[in-house]
């Protein structure tokens, strides 16, 4: 697929997804939303890609938030219905199932959440609004020392989006989440590191190399299908009400993986003191995951 507002470059197992609207500090648009989702679809279907790294073009901004060029009506999605009509009927009732009601940043966050490969943010500058909330479902966030972060929604008369009310407290704790979201203040990379929002801070020229090193550390010696399944298990269990939920999933997934070639190769390579050569395909094997959604009848 050809992309206009992002760039997707693949090299030696790593896909680098660059937000690319330099004239607007990589501000988020509906077109960018669709392109990000399509790029993740492409990477998930490509067994040559082991991990995806997000960054922004240039050294000023990762993503400056939503494109505000529409002015005061930027977030009035009802006015964007055009000839097809918006979600608000003539009598004032709202069709909550209408496509224009759904949050675009949330679509990106949910697609990252569902990704089959590890996703890493290399945050190279300002990350404001959706520019920061889209990074929350990523598995790691690294920042350059000139990065700035802002959950500025209350300052725009809005509320946090992109499912950040679920992700953010789990990453930084509820006290930090309310501080950042109520005030809408900008914080430095150093404060983001202190709060746990990012895992490391690097010089700008070292950021991408550090993200690539992190991606390789996560994936080089691990079975791709195991990483994909583990990613979904860990994220989903964060909201589970009881450890029995994890036991149910663990039991099914371990049973299924234990019968496959990757488990045999993992044991054999360990005993033979050689690097493993895992052959199972993420793209071809991932439909297994639907089988694990139903909970077995354990007490």
Secondary structure, DSSP 8 states (H G I E B T S, - for coil): ---SSEEEEEETTEEEEEE--GGGTT-B-HHHHHHHHHHHHHHHT-TT--EEEEEESSSSEEE-SB--TTGGGTT-GGGG-GGG--SB-TTS-B-TTSGGGS-HHHHHHHHHHT-SSEEEEEE-SEEETHHHHTTTTSSEEEEETT-EEE--GGGGT----TTHHHHHHHHH-HHHHHHHHHH--EEEHHHHHHHTS-SEEE-GGGHHHHHHHHHHHHHTTS-HHHHHHHHHHHHHHTT-SSHHHHHHHHHHHHHHHHTSHHHHHHHHHHHTTS-------HHHHGGGGGGGSS-----
